[in-house]
Amino acid sequence: MSSPSSPPAAWLACALALLACHHVTTAAAAMPTTLSTSSRWVVDERGNRVKLACVNWPSHLEPMLAEGLGKQPVGAISAAVASMGFNCVRLTWPTFLVTNASYGDLTVAESFRRLNLTESLAGIAVNNPTFVDLKLIEALKAVVRSLGDNGVMVILDNHLSKPGWCCSNTDGNGFFGDTYFDPDVWIKGLKTMADTFAGFPNVVGMSLRNELRGPRQNADDWYKYMQLGAEAVHAANPRVLVILSGLSFDNDLAFLNSRSINLTFTGKAAFEVHWYSFSNSQEWGSGNANQACARVSAGVSRRALYLLDKGWPVILSEFGVDNRGGNANDNRYYGCAAAVAADLDLDWALWALQGSYYLREGVLGLDEVYGVLDWAWCKPRNATALRRVQALQRPLRGPGLADSPPYAVLFHPVTGMCALRPRRGGLAAAAAAAALELGPCGETEAWEYSAEQQRLAPRDAGGSPLCLRAEGAGRPASLGASCGDAMARWRPVSDSKLHLAVNATSPSSSSAAGDGGLLCLDVGADGRSVVTNPCRCLSADNSCDPESQWFKMVTSTRSVAAKETMLAQLPLKLKNGKIRSL
């Protein structure tokens, strides 16, 4: 491939499309430069909640350069990260970059030539010509600086020691004492990186090591060396958040339940956990999805998320799916994982940004099907998948977010949308004002749920006893004033607790209940309306897909979008003479 002096028109058009095809719906907040912890929350300099909504951008493979710089200018990629709503990048790096001269002294050009990556190097010369002759560490600095210019925070993640793809139990990078994992060299590398990036205000965190694993792993060495690593980073740069990973590919922090960490500093440490569908083999696709969700999420909580209740932040620093959409195991897992992430209002980092790699496991230009971007880094691989993860970017509660008394949000994890009233005008809107539809969670209703009465009611009903009602199978769920019968009594059912159902066989239920039995909230055939249908896949059936019926009542204390009261938007026939106490 040639290296023309200016980008071809097609490449320039792609770079422009990378920026134009995304839209941020809310103004970006000022980027914090110092993160700390307040109980389970990550907070800024003023003590206000900072929700980390990150994307992983690898720079740890053999070329040791952030992926994609042969496809797009670094500024375009950084701007796209911000425009997609991510406020931070988990930027990976290998220890040998700063501890082994045979790696760290290379320029970008030398690194790519030794790997015979001539086509990628030509692309870098076109898109990022200033990178070609930079030392690798200087190239990493340039990427961090570009992200900072676009208001994006950076967490530097020590992904492994020897550059390459991660991870296996036998790759020599898994645990302290492995072939390439000398603890003293590792601590030296952490200190060097902390020193090197101390002057970069957007570097707000350092993750000590990715996915500890392998036959040598044990808790005693974990405590010994992870505490030493944390102390080294904090001494070199006390401004950054220090993030500690667990054992067994970062799936296990259960050992901390009986023995906490012992650090000389406070308010600067957090933990991280990884959660993928393949962490549980093919359980999602081969078993009942509700039972898998209950069992697997309970395991993740028992092994890691329990630390939230002990006052520690836990960052879901890797999760993600095959964005082509055809993987049943991934699809069912995502709905459950997104429900958990929303319910706990977790900080997180999606795997991954890259649409392709320079070189992965011996394959040139390998396509990354988990990537947010397509192979050419030109547009989203799957715009629907991007929109649904964007629903998790907005914080729901925490320090500085006590704008409202706690209320419930009806979150639909598979679409990333929430139940709300239509905002269309005219007579059609008046006729449908009692119905609900899926829409942006930033425009959500504030719901109150009474477990005792099993009543799900809008908070802004103007003092009237309005509630959510089922009107029968296939019919829209709607707001009504008759709140005393079974069609207005909602309770979570199924092992996953993600089905909200009424019992349409109750003697007090309406004859409009259709097929009778349990009716669950569901998404209509139009993909937007909220209806009720007979509950699916509650147990046993392994081939059944329940995702359209998965709704999660999530707690929020954010201010609610200003709108007319429920009463003002109801049809006239409901307002006149039908509002009564029951």
C-alpha positions as CSV (number, residue, x, y, z in Angstrom):
1,M,0.0,0.0,0.0
2,S,1.3,3.5,-0.9
3,S,1.7,6.4,1.5
4,P,0.2,9.4,-0.3
5,S,1.0,12.8,1.2
6,S,-2.7,13.6,1.9
7,P,-5.6,11.3,2.8
8,P,-7.6,9.9,0.0
9,A,-11.1,11.4,-0.3
10,A,-12.7,8.2,0.8
11,W,-10.7,8.1,4.0
12,L,-11.4,11.8,4.7
13,A,-15.2,11.2,4.2
14,C,-15.0,8.3,6.6
15,A,-13.3,10.4,9.2
16,L,-16.0,13.0,8.9
17,A,-18.7,10.3,9.1
18,L,-17.1,9.0,12.3
19,L,-17.9,12.3,13.9
20,A,-21.2,13.0,12.2
21,C,-23.0,9.8,12.9
22,H,-23.1,10.2,16.7
23,H,-25.1,12.6,18.7
24,V,-24.8,13.5,22.4
25,T,-28.1,14.4,23.9
26,T,-26.8,16.2,27.0
27,A,-24.1,18.7,27.5
28,A,-20.8,17.2,28.6
29,A,-19.9,18.0,32.2
30,A,-16.5,19.5,33.0
31,M,-13.9,16.8,33.1
32,P,-12.7,16.0,36.7
33,T,-9.0,15.8,37.1
34,T,-8.9,14.0,40.5
35,L,-11.1,11.1,41.5
36,S,-11.6,9.7,45.0
37,T,-14.0,7.4,46.7
38,S,-16.9,8.1,49.0
39,S,-18.1,4.7,50.3
40,R,-19.1,2.8,47.2
41,W,-19.1,5.9,44.9
42,V,-16.4,7.5,42.7
43,V,-16.5,11.2,43.3
44,D,-14.8,14.4,42.0
45,E,-12.9,17.1,43.8
46,R,-16.2,18.6,45.1
47,G,-17.4,15.2,46.4
48,N,-20.0,14.8,43.6
49,R,-20.6,11.5,41.9
50,V,-18.7,10.7,38.7
51,K,-20.1,7.8,36.9
52,L,-17.4,6.1,34.9
53,A,-18.9,5.2,31.5
54,C,-15.8,4.0,29.7
55,V,-14.8,2.1,26.6
56,N,-11.7,-0.1,26.4
57,W,-9.1,1.0,23.8
58,P,-6.2,-1.6,23.5
59,S,-2.6,-0.5,23.2
60,H,-1.1,-3.7,24.7
61,L,-0.7,-6.0,21.6
62,E,2.6,-6.6,19.8
63,P,2.8,-3.3,18.0
64,M,2.2,-1.5,21.3
65,L,0.2,1.3,19.7
66,A,-3.4,2.2,20.3
67,E,-5.4,0.3,17.7
68,G,-7.0,2.1,14.7
69,L,-4.4,4.8,14.0
70,G,-3.9,3.3,10.6
71,K,-7.6,3.8,9.9
72,Q,-8.5,7.2,11.3
73,P,-6.8,10.3,12.7
74,V,-6.3,10.1,16.5
75,G,-8.4,13.3,17.0
76,A,-11.3,11.9,15.1
77,I,-11.2,8.7,17.2
78,S,-11.0,10.6,20.4
79,A,-13.8,13.0,19.4
80,A,-16.0,10.0,18.4
81,V,-15.4,8.4,21.8
82,A,-16.8,11.6,23.4
83,S,-19.6,12.0,20.9
84,M,-20.8,8.5,21.6
85,G,-21.2,9.5,25.3
86,F,-18.3,7.7,26.8
87,N,-16.6,9.9,29.4
88,C,-13.5,7.8,29.8
89,V,-11.2,5.3,28.1
90,R,-9.6,2.3,29.8
91,L,-6.4,2.4,27.8
92,T,-4.3,-0.7,28.0
93,W,-0.5,-1.0,28.1
94,P,2.1,-3.8,28.6
95,T,4.8,-3.7,31.3
96,F,7.6,-4.2,28.9
97,L,6.8,-0.9,27.2
98,V,8.5,0.9,30.1
99,T,10.8,-1.8,31.6
100,N,12.4,-3.5,28.6
101,A,14.5,-1.4,26.3
102,S,14.2,-3.9,23.4
103,Y,10.5,-2.9,23.3
104,G,10.3,0.6,24.8
105,D,13.1,2.1,22.8
106,L,11.3,1.4,19.5
107,T,9.7,4.1,17.4
108,V,6.3,3.4,15.9
109,A,7.8,2.8,12.5
110,E,10.4,0.3,13.9
111,S,7.8,-1.5,15.9
112,F,5.6,-2.0,12.9
113,R,8.4,-2.9,10.5
114,R,9.7,-5.6,12.8
115,L,6.3,-7.2,12.6
116,N,6.1,-6.7,8.9
117,L,3.0,-4.5,9.3
118,T,3.8,-2.4,6.3
119,E,0.2,-1.7,5.3
120,S,-0.8,-0.5,8.7
121,L,2.3,1.6,8.9
122,A,1.4,3.2,5.6
123,G,-2.1,4.0,7.0
124,I,-0.5,5.6,10.1
125,A,1.6,7.7,7.8
126,V,-1.5,9.0,6.1
127,N,-3.8,9.4,9.1
128,N,-1.3,10.2,11.8
129,P,2.0,11.2,10.2
130,T,3.4,12.7,13.4
131,F,3.2,9.3,15.1
132,V,5.5,7.5,12.7
133,D,8.9,8.5,14.3
134,L,7.7,8.8,17.9
135,K,9.0,6.5,20.5
136,L,6.2,4.2,21.6
137,I,5.7,5.8,25.0
138,E,5.5,9.2,23.3
139,A,2.8,7.8,21.0
140,L,0.9,6.7,24.0
141,K,1.2,10.2,25.5
142,A,-0.1,11.6,22.3
143,V,-3.2,9.4,22.5
144,V,-3.8,10.4,26.1
145,R,-3.4,14.0,25.2
146,S,-5.9,13.7,22.3
147,L,-8.4,12.2,24.6
148,G,-7.9,15.0,27.1
149,D,-8.4,17.5,24.4
150,N,-11.8,16.0,23.8
151,G,-12.8,15.9,27.5
152,V,-12.2,12.2,28.0
153,M,-10.7,10.8,31.2
154,V,-8.2,7.9,31.0
155,I,-7.6,4.9,33.2
156,L,-4.3,3.3,32.4
157,D,-4.7,-0.4,32.6
158,N,-1.6,-2.7,33.0
159,H,-3.0,-5.4,30.8
160,L,0.0,-7.9,30.7
161,S,3.8,-7.9,30.8
162,K,4.9,-9.1,27.4
163,P,3.0,-7.5,24.5
164,G,0.4,-9.7,22.9
165,W,-3.2,-10.9,23.1
166,C,-4.6,-11.6,26.5
167,C,-5.4,-14.1,28.1
168,S,-4.7,-17.7,28.8
169,N,-3.7,-19.7,31.9
170,T,-0.3,-20.6,30.3
171,D,0.8,-17.4,28.5
172,G,3.4,-16.5,31.2
173,N,1.6,-13.3,32.0
174,G,-1.0,-14.6,34.4
175,F,0.3,-14.3,38.0
176,F,3.2,-13.1,40.1
177,G,6.3,-15.3,39.4
178,D,5.2,-16.5,35.9
179,T,7.7,-16.4,33.1
180,Y,7.1,-12.8,32.1
181,F,5.6,-11.5,35.4
182,D,8.4,-10.6,37.8
183,P,6.7,-8.7,40.7
184,D,9.7,-6.3,41.1
185,V,9.7,-5.4,37.4
186,W,5.9,-5.0,37.5
187,I,6.1,-2.6,40.4
188,K,8.9,-0.7,38.7
189,G,6.7,-0.4,35.6
190,L,3.7,0.8,37.6
191,K,5.8,3.5,39.2
192,T,7.3,4.6,35.9
193,M,3.9,4.9,34.3
194,A,2.5,6.8,37.3
195,D,5.4,9.2,37.2
196,T,5.2,9.6,33.4
197,F,1.6,10.5,33.3
198,A,1.4,12.5,36.6
199,G,1.3,15.7,34.5
200,F,-1.7,14.6,32.4
201,P,-4.8,15.9,34.2
202,N,-7.1,13.5,32.3
203,V,-5.3,10.4,33.6
204,V,-7.6,9.9,36.6
205,G,-6.9,6.2,37.4
206,M,-4.5,3.3,37.1
207,S,-5.6,-0.3,37.0
208,L,-2.9,-2.4,38.5
209,R,-3.2,-5.6,36.5
210,N,-5.7,-7.2,34.2
211,E,-7.1,-10.7,34.8
212,L,-4.8,-12.4,37.3
213,R,-5.0,-16.1,36.6
214,G,-3.3,-19.4,36.2
215,P,-2.0,-22.3,38.4
216,R,0.2,-20.1,40.6
217,Q,-2.6,-17.8,41.7
218,N,-3.3,-17.6,45.4
219,A,-4.7,-15.0,47.8
220,D,-1.6,-14.6,50.0
221,D,0.5,-13.4,47.0
222,W,-2.4,-11.3,45.8
223,Y,-2.4,-9.3,49.1
224,K,1.4,-9.0,49.2
225,Y,1.9,-7.7,45.7
226,M,-1.3,-5.9,44.9
227,Q,-0.9,-3.8,48.1
228,L,2.8,-3.1,47.1
229,G,1.6,-2.1,43.6
230,A,-1.1,0.1,45.0
231,E,1.3,1.9,47.4
232,A,3.8,2.4,44.5
233,V,1.2,4.1,42.3
234,H,-0.2,6.2,45.1
235,A,3.3,7.4,46.1
236,A,4.2,8.4,42.5
237,N,0.8,10.1,41.8
238,P,-1.5,10.5,44.8
239,R,-4.1,12.2,42.5
240,V,-5.2,9.0,40.7
241,L,-7.7,6.3,41.6
242,V,-5.9,3.0,42.2
243,I,-8.0,0.0,40.9
244,L,-7.3,-3.5,42.0
245,S,-8.4,-6.6,40.0
246,G,-9.3,-10.1,41.4
247,L,-8.3,-13.7,40.7
248,S,-9.6,-16.2,38.1
249,F,-9.6,-13.8,35.1
250,D,-10.9,-11.0,37.3
251,N,-14.0,-12.9,38.2
252,D,-13.2,-13.5,41.9
253,L,-12.9,-11.0,44.7
254,A,-14.6,-13.2,47.3
255,F,-11.5,-13.6,49.4
256,L,-11.8,-10.0,50.5
257,N,-15.0,-10.9,52.4
258,S,-12.8,-12.4,55.2
259,R,-9.7,-10.2,54.9
260,S,-9.7,-6.6,53.7
261,I,-6.8,-4.8,52.0
262,N,-4.3,-2.9,54.2
263,L,-3.2,0.4,52.6
264,T,-1.5,3.5,54.1
265,F,-3.9,5.7,52.2
266,T,-7.7,6.0,52.1
267,G,-10.3,7.2,49.7
268,K,-8.3,6.4,46.5
269,A,-8.8,2.6,46.0
270,A,-11.5,0.7,44.0
271,F,-11.9,-2.8,42.7
272,E,-12.8,-4.1,39.2
273,V,-14.6,-7.2,37.9
274,H,-15.2,-8.7,34.5
275,W,-18.4,-10.3,33.3
276,Y,-18.9,-11.9,29.9
277,S,-21.4,-14.5,28.7
278,F,-18.6,-17.0,28.1
279,S,-17.6,-16.7,31.8
280,N,-20.4,-19.2,32.2
281,S,-19.8,-21.3,29.0
282,Q,-23.0,-21.6,27.0
283,E,-25.3,-21.5,30.0
284,W,-27.3,-18.5,28.7
285,G,-28.1,-20.1,25.4
286,S,-28.6,-23.7,26.5
287,G,-30.5,-23.1,29.7
288,N,-33.6,-21.1,30.7
289,A,-32.7,-17.5,30.4
290,N,-34.5,-16.4,33.6
291,Q,-32.9,-19.1,35.7
292,A,-29.5,-18.4,34.1
293,C,-29.9,-14.7,34.9
294,A,-30.8,-15.4,38.6
295,R,-28.0,-17.9,39.1
296,V,-25.2,-16.1,37.3
297,S,-25.9,-12.6,38.6
298,A,-26.1,-14.1,42.1
299,G,-22.7,-15.6,41.5
300,V,-21.2,-12.3,40.3
301,S,-22.6,-10.6,43.4
302,R,-21.3,-13.2,45.7
303,R,-17.8,-13.0,44.2
304,A,-17.5,-9.3,43.6
305,L,-20.4,-7.0,43.7
306,Y,-21.0,-7.6,47.5
307,L,-18.1,-5.2,48.0
308,L,-20.5,-2.3,47.1
309,D,-22.4,-3.0,50.4
310,K,-19.1,-3.0,52.2
311,G,-18.4,0.6,51.0
312,W,-16.0,-0.1,48.1
313,P,-16.5,1.0,44.5
314,V,-16.6,-1.9,42.1
315,I,-16.1,-1.1,38.4
316,L,-17.4,-3.5,35.8
317,S,-14.2,-2.9,33.7
318,E,-14.9,-5.4,31.0
319,F,-18.3,-6.6,29.6
320,G,-19.7,-6.7,26.1
321,V,-21.2,-8.9,23.3
322,D,-20.8,-9.9,19.7
323,N,-22.3,-6.8,18.1
324,R,-23.4,-8.7,15.0
325,G,-26.4,-9.7,17.0
326,G,-26.7,-13.4,16.2
327,N,-25.1,-14.9,19.3
328,A,-28.0,-16.1,21.6
329,N,-25.7,-16.7,24.5
330,D,-24.5,-13.1,24.3
331,N,-27.9,-11.6,23.7
332,R,-29.5,-13.2,26.7
333,Y,-26.6,-12.4,28.9
334,Y,-26.6,-8.7,27.9
335,G,-30.2,-8.1,29.0
336,C,-29.4,-9.5,32.4
337,A,-26.1,-7.8,32.8
338,A,-27.5,-4.4,31.8
339,A,-30.4,-4.8,34.3
340,V,-27.8,-5.5,37.0
341,A,-25.6,-2.6,35.9
342,A,-28.6,-0.2,35.9
343,D,-30.0,-1.5,39.2
344,L,-26.7,-1.0,41.0
345,D,-25.8,2.1,38.9
346,L,-22.4,0.6,38.3
347,D,-19.3,2.3,36.9
348,W,-18.2,0.3,33.8
349,A,-15.9,0.0,30.8
350,L,-17.3,-1.7,27.6
351,W,-15.2,-4.1,25.6
352,A,-14.4,-2.6,23.2
353,L,-13.9,0.5,21.0
354,Q,-11.8,-1.1,18.2
355,G,-13.3,-2.4,15.0
356,S,-10.2,-4.2,14.0
357,Y,-6.6,-4.8,15.0
358,Y,-3.2,-4.3,13.4
359,L,-2.3,-7.8,14.4
360,R,-4.0,-10.2,16.8
361,E,-2.9,-13.8,17.4
362,G,-1.0,-13.8,14.1
363,V,-3.8,-12.5,12.0
364,L,-3.4,-9.2,10.2
365,G,-6.4,-6.8,10.3
366,L,-8.5,-9.1,12.4
367,D,-12.1,-7.9,12.7
368,E,-13.3,-7.4,16.3
369,V,-16.9,-8.4,16.4
370,Y,-17.2,-7.0,20.0
371,G,-16.1,-3.6,18.7
372,V,-18.3,-0.5,18.9
373,L,-16.9,0.6,15.6
374,D,-16.8,-1.3,12.3
375,W,-13.7,-2.8,10.7
376,A,-12.8,0.5,9.0
377,W,-13.4,2.6,12.3
378,C,-15.8,4.6,10.2
379,K,-19.2,4.0,11.8
380,P,-20.9,2.0,14.5
381,R,-20.9,-1.7,13.9
382,N,-24.4,-1.9,15.3
383,A,-26.2,1.4,16.0
384,T,-28.9,-0.4,18.1
385,A,-26.3,-2.0,20.3
386,L,-24.6,1.4,20.8
387,R,-27.8,3.1,21.7
388,R,-28.7,0.5,24.4
389,V,-25.3,0.8,26.1
390,Q,-25.7,4.6,26.0
391,A,-28.7,4.2,28.4
392,L,-26.2,3.1,31.1
393,Q,-24.0,6.2,30.7
394,R,-26.2,8.5,32.8
395,P,-25.8,8.3,36.6
396,L,-29.0,7.7,38.5
397,R,-28.0,8.4,42.1
398,G,-25.1,9.0,44.4
399,P,-23.4,12.0,46.1
400,G,-24.6,15.2,44.5
401,L,-27.6,13.6,42.8
402,A,-30.2,13.9,45.5
403,D,-32.4,16.1,43.3
404,S,-35.5,14.2,44.1
405,P,-36.8,11.7,46.7
406,P,-36.1,8.1,45.5
407,Y,-38.4,6.9,42.7
408,A,-38.5,4.0,40.3
409,V,-37.6,3.9,36.6
410,L,-39.1,1.2,34.4
411,F,-36.0,0.2,32.5
412,H,-36.1,-2.1,29.5
413,P,-32.5,-3.4,29.3
414,V,-32.7,-5.1,25.9
415,T,-33.5,-1.8,24.2
416,G,-31.9,0.5,26.7
417,M,-35.2,2.5,26.9
418,C,-37.6,3.3,29.6
419,A,-41.4,3.4,29.9
420,L,-42.9,6.9,29.4
421,R,-45.9,8.8,28.1
422,P,-46.0,9.7,24.4
423,R,-45.3,13.3,23.8
424,R,-47.2,13.6,20.5
425,G,-49.6,16.4,20.2
426,G,-53.2,16.6,18.9
427,L,-56.3,14.5,19.3
428,A,-54.4,11.2,18.7
429,A,-52.2,12.0,21.7
430,A,-55.1,12.8,23.9
431,A,-56.7,9.5,23.0
432,A,-53.5,7.6,23.8
433,A,-52.3,9.7,26.8
434,A,-53.1,6.9,29.3
435,A,-50.9,4.4,27.3
436,L,-47.1,4.0,27.7
437,E,-44.3,3.6,25.2
438,L,-40.6,3.1,25.3
439,G,-38.5,6.2,25.0
440,P,-35.2,7.8,26.2
441,C,-34.5,7.2,29.8
442,G,-33.7,10.8,30.3
443,E,-37.4,11.6,29.7
444,T,-38.6,8.8,32.0
445,E,-41.6,8.9,34.4
446,A,-41.0,8.9,38.2
447,W,-42.8,5.8,39.4
448,E,-43.7,4.7,43.0
449,Y,-44.1,1.1,43.7
450,S,-45.9,-0.2,46.8
451,A,-44.9,-3.8,47.5
452,E,-47.7,-4.1,50.0
453,Q,-50.4,-2.9,47.7
454,Q,-48.5,-4.1,44.6
455,R,-49.4,-0.8,43.0
456,L,-47.2,0.9,40.4
457,A,-48.2,4.6,40.2
458,P,-46.9,7.8,38.6
459,R,-45.6,10.3,41.1
460,D,-46.9,13.3,39.2
461,A,-50.6,12.3,39.1
462,G,-51.7,15.5,40.7
463,G,-52.8,13.8,43.9
464,S,-55.2,11.5,42.0
465,P,-55.0,7.7,42.6
466,L,-53.8,6.8,39.1
467,C,-52.0,3.5,38.6
468,L,-50.6,1.3,35.9
469,R,-53.2,-1.3,34.7
470,A,-53.2,-4.3,32.4
471,E,-56.2,-4.3,30.0
472,G,-55.7,-7.8,28.6
473,A,-53.5,-9.9,26.4
474,G,-52.0,-7.9,23.5
475,R,-53.5,-4.7,24.7
476,P,-51.6,-1.6,25.9
477,A,-50.7,-1.2,29.5
478,S,-52.3,2.1,30.6
479,L,-52.9,4.5,33.4
480,G,-56.2,4.4,35.0
481,A,-58.1,5.4,38.1
482,S,-59.4,1.9,39.0
483,C,-56.6,0.7,41.2
484,G,-58.2,-1.8,43.5
485,D,-58.5,-4.9,41.3
486,A,-56.0,-7.6,40.3
487,M,-55.3,-6.0,36.9
488,A,-53.5,-3.1,38.8
489,R,-51.5,-5.4,41.1
490,W,-48.0,-5.8,39.8
491,R,-45.3,-8.1,41.2
492,P,-42.0,-9.3,39.9
493,V,-42.2,-13.0,38.8
494,S,-39.7,-15.5,37.4
495,D,-36.3,-16.3,38.9
496,S,-34.7,-13.3,37.2
497,K,-37.3,-10.9,38.8
498,L,-37.3,-9.1,35.5
499,H,-41.0,-9.9,34.6
500,L,-43.6,-7.5,36.0
501,A,-46.9,-9.3,36.0
502,V,-50.6,-9.2,37.1
503,N,-52.7,-12.2,37.8
504,A,-55.5,-12.1,35.3
505,T,-57.2,-15.2,36.7
506,S,-58.1,-13.5,40.0
507,P,-61.9,-13.3,40.6
508,S,-61.6,-9.5,40.8
509,S,-59.8,-9.1,37.5
510,S,-61.4,-7.7,34.4
511,S,-63.1,-9.9,31.8
512,A,-60.9,-8.2,29.3
513,A,-57.9,-10.3,30.5
514,G,-57.9,-12.3,27.3
515,D,-56.2,-15.7,27.8
516,G,-56.1,-15.2,31.6
517,G,-53.2,-16.3,33.7
518,L,-50.2,-14.1,34.4
519,L,-49.9,-11.1,32.1
520,C,-46.5,-9.5,31.9
521,L,-45.3,-6.1,30.6
522,D,-44.1,-6.6,27.1
523,V,-43.1,-4.6,24.0
524,G,-45.7,-4.4,21.2
525,A,-45.2,-5.5,17.7
526,D,-44.3,-1.9,16.7
527,G,-41.2,-2.2,18.9
528,R,-42.2,0.8,21.0
529,S,-45.6,0.4,22.7
530,V,-45.8,-1.1,26.1
531,V,-48.4,-3.9,26.2
532,T,-49.2,-6.9,28.3
533,N,-49.0,-10.5,27.1
534,P,-49.0,-13.9,28.7
535,C,-45.7,-14.3,30.6
536,R,-43.1,-16.3,28.7
537,C,-40.2,-18.5,29.7
538,L,-40.7,-18.3,33.4
539,S,-39.0,-21.6,34.0
540,A,-38.0,-24.9,32.3
541,D,-38.2,-23.8,28.7
542,N,-34.6,-23.5,27.4
543,S,-35.5,-22.4,23.8
544,C,-37.8,-19.5,24.8
545,D,-36.5,-15.9,24.6
546,P,-38.0,-13.7,27.4
547,E,-36.1,-10.5,26.6
548,S,-38.9,-8.4,25.3
549,Q,-40.7,-9.0,28.7
550,W,-37.7,-8.0,30.8
551,F,-38.3,-4.8,32.7
552,K,-36.4,-3.6,35.8
553,M,-37.6,-1.2,38.4
554,V,-34.4,0.9,38.9
555,T,-34.1,3.4,41.7
556,S,-33.1,7.0,40.9
557,T,-32.8,10.3,42.7
558,R,-32.1,12.5,39.7
559,S,-34.4,15.3,38.8
560,V,-37.2,14.2,36.5
561,A,-37.7,15.9,33.2
562,A,-40.3,18.7,33.4
563,K,-43.6,17.9,31.9
564,E,-47.3,18.2,32.4
565,T,-48.8,16.1,35.2
566,M,-50.3,12.8,34.4
567,L,-53.7,14.2,35.2
568,A,-53.4,17.0,32.7
569,Q,-52.6,14.6,29.9
570,L,-55.3,12.0,30.5
571,P,-58.3,11.9,28.2
572,L,-61.3,13.9,29.4
573,K,-63.4,10.8,30.1
574,L,-60.9,9.7,32.7
575,K,-60.7,13.1,34.3
576,N,-64.4,13.7,34.7
577,G,-66.2,11.6,37.3
578,K,-63.9,8.6,37.3
579,I,-61.2,9.7,39.8
580,R,-62.3,8.2,43.1
581,S,-60.7,6.6,46.1
582,L,-60.8,2.9,46.3
